[in-house]
Amino acid sequence: MTKVKNKITPDTILKNFWKDNKRFADLFNACFFDGNPKLNPDDLTEVDTDVSSLLQFHGYAETVKRIVDVVKKSAYGVDFVILGIENQSKIHYAMPLRHMLGDAFSYLKEYNEIAKKHKKEKDYTATDEFLSRMKKTDRLHSILTICIYYGENPWDGPHSLIDMLEIPDAFKPLISDYKFNLIELRKSEYLKFHNDDVNTIFNISRFIFDEKYDKITDIYKEKNISSELAMVIGCITESQKLINDAIKSEQKGGTVNMCKALEKLEEKGRMEGRLEGRLEGRLEGRSQGESCGFIKLILKKVKKQKSFNQIVEELDLDADFAKPLYDFVLKHIDLSETDIIQKYLEM
């Protein structure tokens, strides 16, 4: 009987997780207020995530589509602020620009709403207000966006717009910057979370990436977590085993024991380590562990549709050493990493 692979979309799972007001507020409080409860979950309301806009300039017009993952409005005194979350599984080398545009479109969307209101009510009191399409006393509402990077590799992309620019020294003090707020899951141990769900997914995912299964055993022991949290962790760590366990548990209306679920993950890691050790002995002129690491990197770059020349250049590899591995990976690209290594050992 053929097994049907679960069609799980990590982006949707993460969006649904952060739609919960308590989790959303805890993330912002940990990121910006050292864990102090400045944002109240009861003050949060849903906001349209579509900030797509029509840009017009000197007779030219273009529609630009932009959708933020999760957006909420928070009452703050007599006013409110707009808060957004962007989920990111891969490094994006234009992220500051992407965030700047997202925030700008949000401001533009509110500006257009104000202009539409004044046009309907015809309440301008001066020519300058009419030309501006907003009154002197009008104000836009503040926007604050967080990017959560869940990737296993350290973030080596820009942290602000300035990082993306080539600027002559004389102009550096004059160029406006735009920073974006980044949380790296693998470096998130400093964040003071108070929501158990948020703390659980960050801690367990980080331990899995670092292969610190003993930490998970020490902290969670026989503790069960909800199938929803197991699904989120499975999506973050790209563990099909955890996703499958979560789906089975959901169907039964139960929970997932993380220690038991991770036993097979840990065993898989040990098996891959043994296979890699055997493979290293077959790759001449390479130190222990180095060659196996290159096999993993070649496979990842092939899946990103990189050419052989790009891979050799980016990994700074000798072409004669890399070519047989590259060809073998291409031949067995539909197999898992472990199976590709096993096939190579059987040659």
Secondary structure as GFF3:
##gff-version 3
##sequence-region A 1 347
A	DSSP	alpha_helix	10	18	.	.	.	ID=ss1
A	DSSP	alpha_helix	21	32	.	.	.	ID=ss2
A	DSSP	three_ten_helix	41	43	.	.	.	ID=ss3
A	DSSP	beta_strand	44	46	.	.	.	ID=ss4
A	DSSP	beta_strand	53	57	.	.	.	ID=ss5
A	DSSP	beta_strand	60	64	.	.	.	ID=ss6
A	DSSP	beta_strand	70	76	.	.	.	ID=ss7
A	DSSP	beta_strand	79	88	.	.	.	ID=ss8
A	DSSP	alpha_helix	95	121	.	.	.	ID=ss9
A	DSSP	alpha_helix	127	132	.	.	.	ID=ss10
A	DSSP	beta_strand	143	149	.	.	.	ID=ss11
A	DSSP	three_ten_helix	161	164	.	.	.	ID=ss12
A	DSSP	three_ten_helix	169	171	.	.	.	ID=ss13
A	DSSP	beta_strand	181	184	.	.	.	ID=ss14
A	DSSP	three_ten_helix	185	187	.	.	.	ID=ss15
A	DSSP	alpha_helix	196	209	.	.	.	ID=ss16
A	DSSP	alpha_helix	213	220	.	.	.	ID=ss17
A	DSSP	beta_strand	224	226	.	.	.	ID=ss18
A	DSSP	alpha_helix	227	237	.	.	.	ID=ss19
A	DSSP	alpha_helix	240	252	.	.	.	ID=ss20
A	DSSP	beta_strand	255	257	.	.	.	ID=ss21
A	DSSP	alpha_helix	258	280	.	.	.	ID=ss22
A	DSSP	alpha_helix	290	303	.	.	.	ID=ss23
A	DSSP	alpha_helix	308	315	.	.	.	ID=ss24
A	DSSP	alpha_helix	319	331	.	.	.	ID=ss25
A	DSSP	alpha_helix	337	345	.	.	.	ID=ss26
###
